[in-house]
Amino acid sequence: MIAARENFPQLTPQEYFAWEEKQIYKHEYIEGQVYAMSGGSVNHARIAIRFITMFDAHLGAGNCIIGNSDLRIKMIKSENYTYPDVSITCDDRDKATTQYITYPSLIVEVLSPSTEAYDRGGKFRLYANNPVLQDYLLVSSTSIEIDLYHKKDNGEWIIINYQEGDMIELKSINLTFAIAQIYRGLVLTSDTEISQED
């Protein structure tokens, strides 16, 4: 998803929740500022759906909650809220809240050119503070490439780059899958090469 800052005064978290309920579009909330979320490309949507479908088939009717881009995540030790493309929580504490989850073990962001730097930098730093998060997956929508940020048992984060032909291991949910499963049948074109027709 693509975020753009809205130009109005800072809101408290309570004001943000009340205000957003009346909005047509979703908005992230970072340090009192509200950022409108706009749609992504067709590939962006198809990739997110493939992850959700795969995770749902893998986890079945278990204890976990799989979220799409409509499910907010509250950042630990802050009042910041984001809408990742896909998230999974298996933490019972998240069953007590109705407007967001706080303890995801896995987050997936499908990259857009306008948000890639933020997803890799500032947003990752927000997510990395969560002691429960184990896997943060950054997925290209223009090439067969996925970066996995994985937290080791000692708390150190490592980055693993996956490309065509690779198998991806998500220890957070005990799942291994072929990268081809995500990209099958997609026409991968750089966003800068896509022309708009009226």
C-alpha positions as CSV (number, residue, x, y, z in Angstrom):
1,M,0.0,0.0,0.0
2,I,1.1,3.6,-0.7
3,A,0.9,6.2,2.1
4,A,0.6,9.9,1.7
5,R,0.6,12.4,4.6
6,E,-2.7,14.2,5.2
7,N,-2.4,18.0,5.8
8,F,-4.3,18.6,9.1
9,P,-3.5,19.0,12.8
10,Q,-2.1,16.1,14.8
11,L,-4.7,13.8,16.3
12,T,-4.7,11.8,19.5
13,P,-5.1,8.0,19.1
14,Q,-8.7,8.3,20.3
15,E,-9.4,11.1,17.8
16,Y,-7.8,9.0,15.0
17,F,-10.0,5.9,15.7
18,A,-13.1,8.0,15.8
19,W,-12.2,10.0,12.7
20,E,-11.1,7.0,10.6
21,E,-14.4,5.2,11.2
22,K,-16.0,7.9,9.0
23,Q,-13.5,7.8,6.2
24,I,-13.8,5.9,2.9
25,Y,-10.1,5.1,2.8
26,K,-7.7,3.7,5.4
27,H,-5.1,5.8,7.1
28,E,-2.0,4.9,9.0
29,Y,-1.2,6.8,12.2
30,I,2.5,7.6,13.0
31,E,3.5,10.0,15.8
32,G,0.2,11.8,15.7
33,Q,0.2,12.3,11.9
34,V,-2.3,10.6,9.6
35,Y,-1.2,9.1,6.3
36,A,-3.8,8.1,3.6
37,M,-3.4,4.6,2.1
38,S,-3.9,4.3,-1.6
39,G,-4.2,1.2,-3.7
40,G,-1.3,-0.6,-5.3
41,S,-0.9,-2.3,-8.7
42,V,-2.7,-5.4,-9.9
43,N,0.4,-7.5,-9.2
44,H,0.5,-6.0,-5.7
45,A,-3.0,-7.2,-5.0
46,R,-2.5,-10.6,-6.6
47,I,0.7,-11.2,-4.6
48,A,-0.9,-10.3,-1.3
49,I,-3.9,-12.6,-2.0
50,R,-1.5,-15.5,-2.8
51,F,0.2,-15.1,0.6
52,I,-3.1,-15.0,2.4
53,T,-4.4,-18.1,0.6
54,M,-1.2,-20.0,1.2
55,F,-1.1,-19.1,4.9
56,D,-4.8,-19.9,5.4
57,A,-4.3,-23.4,3.8
58,H,-1.2,-24.0,5.9
59,L,-2.6,-22.8,9.3
60,G,-6.1,-24.3,8.8
61,A,-8.5,-23.9,11.7
62,G,-5.8,-23.3,14.3
63,N,-5.2,-20.6,16.9
64,C,-3.8,-18.0,14.5
65,I,-5.4,-14.9,12.9
66,I,-4.4,-14.0,9.4
67,G,-4.9,-10.4,8.5
68,N,-5.1,-8.6,5.1
69,S,-4.5,-4.9,4.5
70,D,-7.7,-4.1,6.5
71,L,-6.2,-5.2,9.8
72,R,-4.3,-2.6,11.8
73,I,-1.1,-3.3,13.8
74,K,-0.4,-1.3,16.9
75,M,3.3,-0.8,17.5
76,I,4.7,-2.0,20.9
77,K,5.4,0.8,23.4
78,S,3.8,3.5,21.2
79,E,0.5,4.7,19.8
80,N,1.5,4.1,16.1
81,Y,-0.8,2.1,13.8
82,T,0.0,0.6,10.4
83,Y,-1.8,-1.5,7.8
84,P,0.6,-4.1,6.4
85,D,-0.4,-6.1,3.4
86,V,-0.5,-9.4,5.3
87,S,0.0,-10.3,9.0
88,I,-0.2,-13.3,11.2
89,T,-0.7,-13.4,15.0
90,C,-0.9,-16.6,17.1
91,D,-0.8,-14.7,20.4
92,D,-3.9,-15.0,22.6
93,R,-3.6,-11.4,23.7
94,D,-4.7,-10.3,20.2
95,K,-8.0,-12.0,20.7
96,A,-8.9,-9.4,23.3
97,T,-8.8,-6.4,20.9
98,T,-11.2,-5.6,18.0
99,Q,-9.7,-2.7,16.2
100,Y,-6.1,-3.9,15.8
101,I,-3.5,-6.6,16.7
102,T,-0.3,-5.9,18.6
103,Y,1.7,-9.2,18.6
104,P,2.2,-10.5,15.0
105,S,4.9,-13.1,14.5
106,L,4.9,-12.5,10.7
107,I,4.4,-9.4,8.6
108,V,4.4,-9.2,4.8
109,E,4.8,-6.0,2.8
110,V,4.4,-6.0,-0.9
111,L,6.8,-3.3,-2.1
112,S,5.9,-0.2,-4.2
113,P,8.6,2.1,-5.6
114,S,7.2,5.0,-3.6
115,T,7.3,3.2,-0.3
116,E,10.2,0.7,-0.6
117,A,12.7,2.9,1.3
118,Y,10.3,3.4,4.1
119,D,9.3,-0.3,4.3
120,R,13.0,-1.2,4.5
121,G,14.0,1.5,6.9
122,G,11.6,3.5,9.2
123,K,8.8,1.0,9.1
124,F,11.1,-1.9,9.8
125,R,12.5,-0.1,12.8
126,L,9.0,0.3,14.2
127,Y,8.2,-3.4,13.7
128,A,11.6,-4.6,14.9
129,N,10.8,-3.4,18.5
130,N,8.1,-6.0,18.8
131,P,9.5,-9.0,20.8
132,V,7.1,-11.4,19.2
133,L,7.8,-10.6,15.6
134,Q,10.1,-13.2,14.0
135,D,9.7,-12.7,10.2
136,Y,9.3,-9.6,8.1
137,L,8.9,-10.3,4.4
138,L,9.5,-7.6,1.7
139,V,8.1,-8.8,-1.6
140,S,8.9,-7.2,-5.0
141,S,5.9,-6.7,-7.3
142,T,8.1,-6.0,-10.3
143,S,10.7,-8.8,-10.2
144,I,11.0,-12.3,-8.7
145,E,12.7,-11.2,-5.5
146,I,11.8,-11.5,-1.8
147,D,13.8,-10.3,1.2
148,L,13.3,-12.0,4.5
149,Y,14.2,-10.1,7.7
150,H,14.4,-13.0,10.3
151,K,15.1,-12.5,14.0
152,K,17.3,-15.2,15.4
153,D,17.0,-16.7,18.9
154,N,19.6,-14.2,20.2
155,G,17.5,-11.2,19.0
156,E,19.8,-10.5,16.0
157,W,18.1,-9.7,12.7
158,I,19.5,-11.2,9.5
159,I,18.4,-10.5,5.9
160,I,18.1,-13.3,3.4
161,N,17.5,-12.5,-0.2
162,Y,15.5,-15.0,-2.3
163,Q,15.3,-15.1,-6.1
164,E,13.9,-17.2,-8.9
165,G,14.2,-21.0,-8.1
166,D,14.6,-20.5,-4.3
167,M,12.7,-22.1,-1.5
168,I,11.6,-19.7,1.3
169,E,11.5,-20.8,4.9
170,L,9.3,-19.0,7.4
171,K,10.2,-20.3,10.9
172,S,7.6,-18.1,12.5
173,I,4.8,-20.4,11.1
174,N,6.8,-23.5,10.2
175,L,6.3,-23.1,6.5
176,T,8.6,-23.7,3.5
177,F,7.4,-22.8,0.0
178,A,8.8,-22.2,-3.5
179,I,9.1,-18.5,-4.5
180,A,7.5,-19.6,-7.8
181,Q,4.3,-20.2,-5.9
182,I,3.9,-16.5,-5.4
183,Y,4.9,-15.3,-8.8
184,R,3.3,-17.9,-11.1
185,G,1.5,-16.4,-14.1
186,L,2.3,-12.8,-13.2
187,V,3.6,-10.3,-15.9
188,L,6.4,-8.5,-14.1
189,T,6.9,-5.0,-15.4
190,S,8.7,-2.1,-13.7
191,D,6.2,0.6,-12.6
192,T,8.1,3.2,-14.5
193,E,7.4,1.3,-17.8
194,I,3.7,1.1,-17.3
195,S,1.8,3.7,-19.4
196,Q,-1.6,5.0,-18.5
197,E,-4.3,5.1,-21.1
198,D,-7.3,7.5,-20.9
